[in-house]
């Protein structure tokens, strides 16, 4: 009986917390972002090392394109049709390089849900950055062979996301599991 009560209360609180996301802008002004970022950086420095590469999902080694040489200009406001068309082309190329089960349209929809196609969008509540809203620790993870590229590089984000999806990591995106 206690377990049932705890589950009901926990579900109710989870529902309330979930309905408040994203937090109203007024709440974000009260958040001590520099303090949080400092704690996150300290935690990353003391975090355990990732498992050896042998335990990571295997993918076929390929020569990787250099995203920084083919990058479209980064956008922070409304994105023009030409830039979105370039993103679609990169999504197509990325799926060829890192095949994944979902459609290219699904990846495009997740990108638009996460950032509206704004390559330099930063969600300071995370902080999450870029087209697919990567956190610093995730972007720098051992799984990501594109981690040496800037997280703000839209081509690198598309290629990294295709690699993540090839490794069955789609559930990491809220917009994948709860499309808007």
C-alpha positions, 0 to 999 in steps of 0.5 A: 500500500505504501508503495502504491501511495509513493508511486501515485505521489511521484507520478503526480509530482513528475506530471507537474514538473513535466508540465512546467518545462520549459521553465518560464523566463522569469524563473531562469533569471533566478538561476545561478547559471555560473555556479551550476556551470562551475559545478558541472565542469568540476563534476566532469573533471572528476567523472570516471573515465568512459569504458574502453572502446571495446565496450562501445557500440561498434561502427565501421571505420570510415574517413570522416568529412571535415565539417568545418570546411563545408559549414553553412553560416551559423544562425541565431534567428529565423533560418532561411530556406536555403540553409534548411535545404543545406541541412536536409542535404547534410542529413541525407549524406549523414544517413549514408555515412552512418545508416540508421533505422529512422527516416531522414524526415524524422531527423529533420523534425527532431532538429526543427523541434530542438532548435528550429534550425538555429545552429547557434541556439543555446538553451541556458537552462541546460545548457544545451547547444546547437541544432540538436541541443547537445550538452557539453558532456554528451558532445565530448563523449567517447562515442562522438568521433566528431567531438573535435569539431565545434558543437556550434558547427551544424554539419558536425552536429548532423553527422554526430546525430546520425552516428548517435542514431546509428548507435541506437541513442535516439531516446536521448532527444526529448523531441524524438520521444515527444515530438511537438 
